[in-house]
Amino acid sequence: MRFVCMICGTLYSERLAFCWGCLSDHTIVSKPDRPQSFLASEMQISTAGELVAQSWNLRTATAYSEIKLLSGAMTLLVGGPGAGKSTMLIRFLNSVEGPTVLLSIEEGLNPSLSSRLNWLGVTSKDFHVWSGGHLDNLVAQLKSVKPVALGIDSLNVSQLLPSELRKIQSAAKIPLVFCSQQITKVGLPAGYNSWSHEADVIFRIENMEWIIEKSRYQSTGTKGKVFNGRN
């Protein structure tokens, strides 16, 4: 089975235009065939005290001071094309203290991304932008940079599983992870259903405005603008 539905995970031997598992159109993609040596990374040793401290330290993103995030948080930015997902992801990364990494998987390193970074005033040499590469050396690269936050744009193109990203986050000791995720024609997040369950915070983004649909750290319904002209 070399093809999989991004919505329900049904496997197929060929690419179909229609998934019989969840009745969705154009959601069947090639099943990723990629190195996964990081899944068998070196043993990690800690103590209960260290883990508790790591898990419950408050992390602030000054661009969105009303949003509460704690160390270890995995955040999804869900919305349609042009809704403001990438802009919000970049602002999150740019407003936390310390080095950050943006994996620009969907857009790549092109003039469009350059223009968006310039428009948002992102010029720091601590803001790293990567595109391409292999997962088997991603953890090593992240360990060398030691980012306080990692952004993935987008989950749909990366085809990562939640368990895989959690292992990357744990192995590289990254406090915050932000991921953009497209929606289907019926407004559901495109990709593995397990993402919605695994995420600690989910933002629904439409017309450059966000609202919290899920959060382990604060009440849902909190809303705001993706960008109001101030960095």
C-alpha positions in Angstrom: 0.0 0.0 0.0 1.8 3.1 -1.2 -1.0 5.7 -0.9 -2.9 7.1 2.1 -5.8 9.4 2.7 -4.7 12.5 4.7 -8.1 12.7 6.4 -8.9 9.2 7.7 -5.6 7.3 7.0 -7.2 4.7 4.7 -4.5 2.9 2.6 -4.7 2.3 -1.1 -2.5 0.5 -3.7 -3.1 3.3 -6.2 -3.9 7.0 -6.1 -7.6 7.7 -6.3 -9.5 11.0 -6.7 -12.0 9.9 -4.0 -11.6 8.3 -0.6 -14.1 5.6 0.2 -13.1 5.7 3.8 -14.2 9.3 4.6 -15.9 10.3 1.3 -13.4 13.2 0.7 -12.2 14.4 -2.7 -8.5 14.7 -3.6 -7.1 13.8 -0.1 -5.1 10.7 -1.2 -1.3 11.3 -1.3 1.8 9.2 -1.6 2.6 7.3 1.5 5.9 8.8 2.7 8.9 6.7 2.1 11.6 8.4 4.2 14.4 7.7 6.6 13.2 7.4 10.1 16.4 6.7 12.0 15.6 9.5 14.5 12.8 7.3 15.8 15.5 5.1 17.3 17.6 7.9 18.7 19.9 7.7 21.7 18.4 7.0 25.1 17.3 10.2 27.0 17.6 10.3 30.7 16.0 12.9 33.0 14.3 13.2 36.4 10.8 13.9 37.5 11.7 17.3 38.8 13.4 18.3 35.5 10.5 17.1 33.4 7.9 18.9 35.5 9.8 22.1 35.3 10.2 21.8 31.6 6.5 21.0 31.1 5.0 23.8 33.0 7.3 26.8 32.4 5.3 29.6 30.8 6.5 30.7 27.4 5.4 34.0 26.0 5.1 35.2 22.4 5.1 39.0 22.6 3.3 39.3 19.3 0.2 37.7 20.9 0.5 38.5 24.6 -3.1 37.3 25.3 -2.2 33.7 24.3 -0.8 31.4 27.0 1.7 28.7 26.0 3.7 26.4 28.1 7.0 24.5 27.4 6.3 21.4 25.3 3.3 22.9 23.6 2.4 21.8 20.1 0.2 24.4 18.3 -1.8 24.1 15.1 -2.7 27.0 12.9 -5.6 25.8 10.8 -7.2 27.6 7.9 -7.6 27.9 4.1 -5.2 29.4 1.6 -4.4 33.0 2.2 -6.1 33.0 5.6 -3.0 34.2 7.4 -1.6 30.9 8.8 2.0 31.5 7.6 2.0 35.1 8.7 0.8 34.1 12.2 3.4 31.3 12.4 6.2 33.6 11.5 5.1 36.2 14.0 5.0 33.5 16.7 8.5 32.5 15.9 9.8 36.0 15.7 8.4 37.1 19.0 9.8 34.4 21.3 13.1 35.0 23.0 16.0 33.0 21.5 16.9 31.2 18.2 14.0 29.8 16.1 13.7 27.6 13.0 11.1 27.8 10.2 10.8 24.8 8.0 9.4 26.3 4.9 8.4 23.0 3.3 5.5 24.2 1.2 6.8 27.6 0.0 10.5 27.0 -0.1 13.1 29.8 0.0 11.6 32.1 -2.6 10.9 35.8 -3.2 7.3 35.4 -1.8 8.7 34.3 1.6 11.4 36.9 1.5 8.7 39.6 0.9 6.6 38.3 3.8 9.6 38.3 6.2 10.4 41.8 5.1 6.8 43.0 5.5 6.8 41.6 9.1 10.1 43.1 9.9 11.9 39.8 10.5 15.6 40.3 10.0 17.2 38.5 13.0 20.1 36.2 12.3 18.6 34.0 15.0 15.6 33.4 12.8 16.7 30.4 10.7 14.8 29.4 7.6 15.3 25.9 6.2 13.8 24.1 3.2 14.3 20.5 2.0 16.6 18.0 3.6 15.9 14.7 5.2 14.4 13.8 8.5 17.3 11.5 9.5 19.6 14.6 10.0 16.9 17.1 11.1 17.4 16.3 14.8 21.1 16.8 14.5 20.7 20.1 12.8 18.1 21.3 15.4 20.4 20.2 18.2 23.2 22.4 16.8 20.9 25.5 16.6 19.1 24.8 19.9 15.9 26.6 18.9 13.3 27.7 21.5 10.6 27.3 18.8 10.2 25.4 15.6 7.7 26.3 12.9 6.5 23.9 10.1 4.8 25.3 7.1 3.0 23.1 6.3 2.0 19.8 7.9 0.1 18.7 4.8 3.2 18.8 2.6 5.5 17.3 5.3 3.2 14.3 5.9 4.6 14.0 9.4 2.8 11.9 12.0 2.1 13.5 15.4 4.2 10.8 17.0 7.2 11.6 14.7 7.0 15.3 15.4 6.8 14.7 19.2 9.9 12.6 19.0 11.7 15.3 17.1 10.6 17.9 19.6 11.7 15.7 22.5 15.0 14.7 21.0 16.0 18.2 20.2 14.4 19.6 23.4 12.4 22.3 21.6 10.0 24.1 24.0 7.5 25.3 21.3 6.3 23.9 18.0 4.0 25.7 15.6 2.5 24.0 12.5 0.2 25.4 9.8 -2.5 23.0 8.4 -4.8 23.4 5.4 -8.5 22.7 5.6 -10.6 20.7 3.2 -13.5 21.9 1.1 -15.9 21.1 4.0 -13.8 23.1 6.5 -12.1 20.2 8.2 -8.3 20.1 8.9 -6.6 18.2 6.0 -4.3 15.5 7.3 -4.2 12.8 9.9 -7.1 13.0 12.3 -4.7 12.3 15.2 -3.3 15.9 14.8 -6.4 17.4 16.4 -6.1 15.1 19.3 -2.3 15.5 19.8 -2.2 19.3 19.5 -2.2 21.3 22.8 -3.5 24.5 21.1 -5.5 24.9 17.9 -6.2 28.2 16.2 -8.8 28.6 13.5 -7.7 31.4 11.1 -9.9 33.2 8.6 -9.4 36.6 6.9 -6.3 37.4 9.0 -8.2 36.8 12.3 -7.7 34.0 14.7 -9.8 32.3 17.4 -8.7 29.5 19.8 -10.7 26.3 19.2 -8.7 24.2 21.6 -6.3 25.0 24.4 -4.9 23.0 27.4 -3.8 26.3 29.0 -6.7 28.8 28.7 -10.4 29.2 27.7 -11.4 28.7 24.1 -13.0 31.5 22.2 -10.2 34.0 22.7 -9.7 35.8 19.4 -7.6 38.5 17.8 -6.0 39.8 14.6 -3.1 38.0 12.9 -1.3 41.2 12.1 -2.3 44.8 13.1 0.7 46.6 11.7 2.8 46.5 14.9 5.6 44.0 15.5 
